[in-house]
Structures are given as structure tokens and as C-alpha cells.
Amino acid sequence: MPEEPKSILASIEGSYQFYTFLFTTFVIFMGTGSWLGQRIWHRYETERRRAAKQPVASFALSDGDKSFSHTSLFQGGLFGVFQLGVLLLYVVFMVGWTRGSRITEDYALDPSATLKSVAVLMGYPILMLALLVIAFLVVVRRTLSLGLPYPGFAGIALAVAIGVVPFFWIRNGWGILALQAFSLTMLCFHFSYVYGMILGVRAANPTLSSRVSVEVVHGNGLADAWLYEWTDSDYRLVTPDGSNHIIPATNVKEIREIKSVGS
């Protein structure tokens, strides 16, 4: 008697340890992308502002190596998981809408055809994620005034090609999905890198933060400064002349935001 083909759920359940490993690797990979973008572009923005004799927030991420931590790696990775999960909800919704509870029966009867129908729906998150990365880059260049072009446009185009084109000649459904998963991973890395780029540039550019006056308990306060970072123990500010200040939280009496004219 021939063995009945496994359902798609049975295939997933039999390899849950492998999928757990893939998920962990994905989180680390996305976190690394965010950290790299943060480190590289913070250094670039710091050097650019110093060359232009503009104030630099030098106490935040002043050393790229010190900006690395397991917490930042985990947070950057989860951000990549979140943005991928949102886009994949479309695929899950459409599969449930078109096939519903028949998905396991269809897969048992014709696995390749079922997986190919899922692969067609996967084209949406691939294209949307690519457009999202490009849109973020346009916003970043305009709002943060970055002069250097983003070097990863070729990688974005290649990821889209890998995720969309092979569908037309690869017969194996799992093969198509594997390529699309690789494509999504590449695009998520680009998105995480751009997200880290934003954090890095903002950390070096105090003018993107609140402009405040600080009254202290002991010593001289600050009449006009940018508050670019604060923790439970201290406040970190830079004045328009480029001087950086760290004021212990216990010495801060009051911080007032300076309202711009017309606000």
C-alpha cells in the first residue's frame, strides 16, 4: 500500500527545531544590519558635521564598537521580524481567503501546485518591502540631508529579481519559496540597515533633538542647548558652539523646552 503524502502542517511540525534555528539566525542577522548602519552612518555624520564646524553630539555612540550590545542587537532583530511579519500577514490572509481549511488537503493531493500558488502571493511582500526601503531612503536623504548615495540599490534590485523571476521556470514549489525567503531576508537586511542609518545620523546630529534650557541645583545651567540623549542617571546636551555637557540627573532642577518662533 503506497504511503500517503504528508500534509504541509506535518512537514512543518517535523522540522520545528530547524525553523527555530532559522528564526534565531534571522533575528541576529537583522540586528547586525541595524547595528552596522548605525555605526557606519554615525561616523559619517560626525565627520561631516565636524568638517562643516557644526555642533556634534559626541557622547552618544562616540565609538562604534561601544554602541554594540546584545540588547541593541536583539531590538534591531525584532524590528526586522516585525516589519516582515506585517507584510506576510497579507499572504496568510489571502491563503486563508482562497483556500481556507482545504490547504492541507490540496497540499496532500498536489504539493507543487499548492506551493506555487503561495509563491504567487509572496510576490506582494517582496515588491512592497523593496518599495518601502526605497521610500525610507528618499525620506532619509531629504530630512537628514545626507550627501552620499545609498550603495545598496543593486542589492535591492537583485533581491527583487531573485524573489520574482525564478517563479517562471522553477517547477519545484519548495525551490521557489526558498528563493523568495532568501529575497525577503536580503530586503529585510537593507531595511534594518536603513533604520540603523537613521538612528546613527540622529545620534550625531543634535539639531534633530529638542532645544531646551536647563536649570541646575549646583553650578551654572544652560540657557540654550540640544537635549539629544538622556538616561536614568544623566542628561546629555550640546550647545550651539559645539560644547558637549553631561549633567547628572540629581543635579537637574528643571528642563524647559525652548519654543521656536511661530510655534
C-alpha positions as CSV (number, residue, x, y, z in Angstrom):
1,M,0.0,0.0,0.0
2,P,1.6,3.3,-1.0
3,E,2.5,5.8,1.7
4,E,0.1,8.8,1.9
5,P,1.8,12.2,1.2
6,K,2.4,14.3,4.3
7,S,0.4,17.4,4.8
8,I,2.0,20.8,4.9
9,L,1.4,21.1,8.7
10,A,3.0,17.7,9.2
11,S,6.1,18.8,7.3
12,I,6.4,22.0,9.4
13,E,5.9,20.1,12.7
14,G,8.6,17.6,11.8
15,S,11.2,20.4,11.4
16,Y,10.3,22.8,14.1
17,Q,13.9,22.8,15.5
18,F,15.2,23.8,12.1
19,Y,12.7,26.6,11.9
20,T,13.6,27.8,15.4
21,F,17.3,27.9,14.3
22,L,16.3,29.9,11.2
23,F,14.3,32.4,13.3
24,T,17.2,32.9,15.7
25,T,19.6,33.4,12.8
26,F,17.2,35.9,11.2
27,V,17.0,38.0,14.3
28,I,20.8,38.1,14.7
29,F,21.2,38.9,11.0
30,M,18.7,41.8,11.1
31,G,20.2,43.1,14.4
32,T,23.6,43.1,12.8
33,G,22.3,45.1,9.8
34,S,20.8,47.7,12.1
35,W,24.0,48.0,14.1
36,L,26.2,48.3,11.0
37,G,24.0,51.1,9.6
38,Q,24.0,52.9,13.0
39,R,27.8,52.6,13.4
40,I,28.8,53.5,9.8
41,W,26.5,56.4,9.3
42,H,27.0,57.9,12.8
43,R,30.7,58.0,12.0
44,Y,30.0,59.6,8.6
45,E,27.6,62.2,10.0
46,T,30.1,63.0,12.8
47,E,33.0,63.7,10.4
48,R,30.7,65.7,8.1
49,R,29.5,68.0,10.8
50,R,32.9,68.5,12.3
51,A,34.3,69.4,8.8
52,A,31.4,71.9,8.5
53,K,32.2,73.2,12.0
54,Q,28.7,72.3,13.2
55,P,27.9,71.0,16.7
56,V,28.2,67.3,17.2
57,A,26.6,65.1,19.8
58,S,29.8,63.3,20.6
59,F,28.8,61.5,23.8
60,A,26.2,59.3,22.1
61,L,27.8,56.4,20.2
62,S,31.1,58.2,20.1
63,D,32.8,54.9,19.5
64,G,31.1,52.5,17.1
65,D,32.4,49.4,18.9
66,K,30.9,50.6,22.2
67,S,27.5,51.1,20.5
68,F,27.2,47.3,20.2
69,S,25.3,45.4,22.8
70,H,23.2,42.3,23.0
71,T,20.2,44.5,23.7
72,S,20.7,46.6,20.6
73,L,21.3,43.5,18.5
74,F,18.1,41.9,19.8
75,Q,16.0,45.1,19.4
76,G,17.2,45.6,15.8
77,G,16.5,42.0,15.0
78,L,13.0,42.1,16.4
79,F,12.3,45.2,14.3
80,G,13.2,43.2,11.2
81,V,10.9,40.4,12.4
82,F,8.1,42.9,12.9
83,Q,8.2,44.5,9.5
84,L,8.5,41.1,7.8
85,G,5.6,39.7,9.8
86,V,3.3,42.7,8.9
87,L,3.9,42.1,5.2
88,L,3.5,38.3,5.5
89,L,0.0,38.8,7.1
90,Y,-1.2,39.6,3.6
91,V,-0.1,36.1,2.3
92,V,-1.7,34.4,5.3
93,F,-4.9,36.3,4.9
94,M,-5.1,35.6,1.1
95,V,-4.3,31.9,1.6
96,G,-7.0,31.6,4.2
97,W,-9.4,33.6,2.0
98,T,-8.9,31.5,-1.2
99,R,-8.3,28.0,0.2
100,G,-9.2,28.1,3.9
101,S,-9.3,24.7,5.6
102,R,-8.6,23.0,2.2
103,I,-5.0,24.0,2.3
104,T,-3.8,20.7,3.9
105,E,-5.9,18.6,1.5
106,D,-4.7,20.5,-1.6
107,Y,-1.1,20.1,-0.4
108,A,-1.5,16.4,0.1
109,L,-3.0,16.0,-3.4
110,D,-0.6,18.3,-5.3
111,P,2.1,19.8,-3.2
112,S,3.9,21.6,-6.1
113,A,0.8,23.4,-7.3
114,T,-0.2,24.5,-3.8
115,L,3.2,25.9,-3.0
116,K,3.3,27.7,-6.4
117,S,0.0,29.4,-5.6
118,V,1.5,30.6,-2.3
119,A,4.6,31.7,-4.2
120,V,2.5,33.9,-6.3
121,L,1.1,35.7,-3.2
122,M,4.7,36.1,-1.9
123,G,5.4,38.5,-4.7
124,Y,3.4,41.2,-2.9
125,P,5.6,41.4,0.3
126,I,8.8,41.2,-1.8
127,L,7.8,44.2,-4.0
128,M,6.3,46.2,-1.1
129,L,9.4,45.7,1.1
130,A,11.6,46.9,-1.8
131,L,9.4,50.0,-2.3
132,L,9.4,50.6,1.4
133,V,13.2,50.6,1.6
134,I,13.4,53.0,-1.3
135,A,10.8,55.2,0.2
136,F,12.7,55.3,3.5
137,L,15.9,56.2,1.7
138,V,14.1,59.1,0.0
139,V,12.8,60.4,3.3
140,V,16.2,60.0,5.0
141,R,18.0,61.9,2.3
142,R,15.6,64.8,2.4
143,T,15.1,65.1,6.1
144,L,18.6,64.3,7.2
145,S,20.4,66.0,4.3
146,L,22.6,63.0,3.5
147,G,25.0,63.8,0.7
148,L,26.2,60.2,-0.1
149,P,24.1,57.9,-2.2
150,Y,22.9,54.6,-0.7
151,P,25.2,51.9,-2.1
152,G,22.6,49.1,-1.9
153,F,20.3,49.8,-4.8
154,A,21.9,47.0,-6.8
155,G,21.3,44.6,-3.9
156,I,17.6,45.6,-3.7
157,A,17.1,45.1,-7.4
158,L,18.9,41.7,-7.2
159,A,16.7,40.6,-4.3
160,V,13.5,41.5,-6.2
161,A,14.7,39.6,-9.2
162,I,15.6,36.5,-7.1
163,G,12.1,36.6,-5.5
164,V,10.0,37.2,-8.6
165,V,11.7,35.9,-11.8
166,P,12.5,32.3,-10.8
167,F,8.8,31.5,-10.5
168,F,8.6,31.3,-14.3
169,W,11.0,28.4,-14.8
170,I,11.5,26.6,-11.5
171,R,9.0,23.7,-11.2
172,N,9.6,22.8,-7.6
173,G,7.4,24.8,-5.3
174,W,9.7,24.5,-2.3
175,G,12.6,25.7,-4.5
176,I,10.6,28.9,-5.4
177,L,9.7,29.5,-1.8
178,A,13.3,29.1,-0.7
179,L,14.5,31.7,-3.2
180,Q,11.7,34.0,-2.1
181,A,12.7,33.6,1.6
182,F,16.3,34.5,0.6
183,S,15.0,37.5,-1.2
184,L,12.9,38.7,1.7
185,T,15.9,38.2,4.0
186,M,18.1,40.4,1.8
187,L,15.4,43.1,1.7
188,C,14.9,43.0,5.4
189,F,18.6,43.4,5.9
190,H,18.5,46.5,3.8
191,F,15.5,47.8,5.7
192,S,17.2,47.2,9.0
193,Y,20.4,48.9,7.7
194,V,18.4,52.0,6.7
195,Y,16.7,52.0,10.1
196,G,20.2,51.9,11.8
197,M,21.3,54.6,9.5
198,I,18.6,56.9,10.8
199,L,19.5,56.2,14.4
200,G,23.2,56.8,13.7
201,V,22.7,60.1,12.0
202,R,20.2,61.3,14.6
203,A,22.7,60.4,17.4
204,A,25.4,62.6,15.8
205,N,23.1,65.5,14.9
206,P,21.8,67.3,18.0
207,T,19.7,69.7,15.9
208,L,17.2,66.9,15.4
209,S,16.6,66.8,19.1
210,S,14.7,69.1,21.5
211,R,16.2,72.5,22.2
212,V,16.0,73.3,25.9
213,S,17.2,75.4,28.7
214,V,18.4,73.6,31.8
215,E,18.3,74.9,35.4
216,V,20.6,73.0,37.8
217,V,20.8,72.7,41.6
218,H,24.5,73.4,41.8
219,G,26.6,75.3,39.3
220,N,25.7,77.0,36.1
221,G,22.8,75.9,33.9
222,L,22.4,76.1,30.2
223,A,20.3,78.7,28.6
224,D,20.2,77.1,25.1
225,A,21.2,73.6,24.3
226,W,20.0,70.5,22.4
227,L,19.0,67.6,24.5
228,Y,19.9,64.6,22.4
229,E,20.1,61.8,24.9
230,W,19.1,61.0,28.5
231,T,19.2,58.1,30.8
232,D,18.1,57.4,34.4
233,S,21.5,58.8,35.6
234,D,22.3,61.8,33.4
235,Y,21.2,64.2,30.6
236,R,23.5,64.8,27.6
237,L,23.4,68.1,25.8
238,V,25.3,70.1,23.2
239,T,25.3,73.9,22.8
240,P,25.3,75.8,19.5
241,D,29.0,76.5,19.9
242,G,29.7,72.7,19.9
243,S,30.4,72.2,23.6
244,N,29.1,68.9,25.0
245,H,27.7,68.6,28.5
246,I,26.7,65.7,30.7
247,I,24.6,66.8,33.7
248,P,23.8,64.2,36.4
249,A,20.1,63.7,36.8
250,T,20.3,64.5,40.5
251,N,21.7,68.0,39.7
252,V,18.9,68.9,37.3
253,K,16.3,71.2,38.8
254,E,14.2,71.9,35.7
255,I,14.3,71.5,32.0
256,R,12.2,73.8,29.8
257,E,11.7,73.3,26.1
258,I,12.5,76.4,24.0
259,K,9.6,77.1,21.7
260,S,10.6,78.3,18.2
261,V,9.0,81.5,16.8
262,G,5.6,80.9,15.4
263,S,5.1,77.5,17.2
